[in-house]
């Protein structure tokens, strides 16, 4: 069973990774490790955002909501 991805925790992890990498105290191997972790988390965050966007579009379509309404 896969654990549901926590978007907010993912963002916090990305922030920690960026701060660590910006510190400039990492060797090449450690920098690569952190970069790879960041890429994985970024992809999971993007996937979570895409899923939410699809749900919003589906719910909006069911309610007859149009995202582009003329301004009066």
VOGU-3710 file (C-alpha; in Angstrom, 3 decimals, decimal comma):
1> xxxxxxxxxx> 0,000/0,000/0,000  1,479/3,362/-1,003  1,387/6,290/1,393  -0,406/9,424/0,177  2,013/12,206/-0,734  1,878/15,219/1,605  2,286/18,277/-0,634  3,109/20,695/2,190  5,698/18,349/3,639  7,173/17,986/0,152
11> xxxxxxxxxx> 7,560/21,753/-0,116  9,224/21,859/3,294  11,637/19,117/2,238  12,463/21,019/-0,951  13,148/24,169/1,047  15,509/22,245/3,328  17,298/20,727/0,347  17,748/24,129/-1,296  19,056/25,693/1,925  21,484/22,823/2,406
21> xxxxxxxxxx> 22,756/23,063/-1,150  23,047/26,848/-0,997  25,176/26,501/2,131  28,055/25,498/-0,106  29,430/22,908/2,302  28,585/19,809/0,272  30,913/17,740/-1,807  30,054/16,695/-5,331  28,553/13,324/-4,350  26,386/14,831/-1,604
31> xxxxxxxxxx> 25,272/17,649/-3,914  24,211/15,091/-6,488  22,320/13,110/-3,837  20,415/16,196/-2,683  19,722/17,234/-6,274  18,275/13,804/-7,070  16,059/13,953/-3,966  14,883/17,401/-5,015  13,963/16,189/-8,495  11,928/13,289/-7,061
41> xxxxxxxxxx> 10,059/15,566/-4,645  9,465/18,189/-7,348  7,908/15,560/-9,609  5,652/14,363/-6,788  4,574/17,951/-6,062  3,807/18,545/-9,734  1,822/15,315/-9,900  -0,172/16,354/-6,824  -0,907/19,760/-8,398  -1,959/18,114/-11,664
51> xxxxxxxxxx> -4,334/15,798/-9,775  -5,911/18,717/-7,927  -6,284/20,647/-11,179  -8,058/17,673/-12,766  -10,409/17,355/-9,781  -11,232/21,062/-9,923  -11,914/20,858/-13,651  -14,151/17,819/-13,149  -16,099/19,425/-10,306  -16,404/22,694/-12,210
61> xxxxxxxxxx> -17,709/20,878/-15,291  -20,333/19,061/-13,214  -21,561/22,384/-11,823  -21,591/24,058/-15,223  -18,914/26,493/-14,123  -16,869/28,046/-16,893  -13,406/29,317/-16,086  -13,665/32,015/-18,709  -16,606/34,272/-18,002  -17,093/37,581/-19,769
71> xx> -16,458/40,652/-17,654  -19,327/43,083/-17,342
//
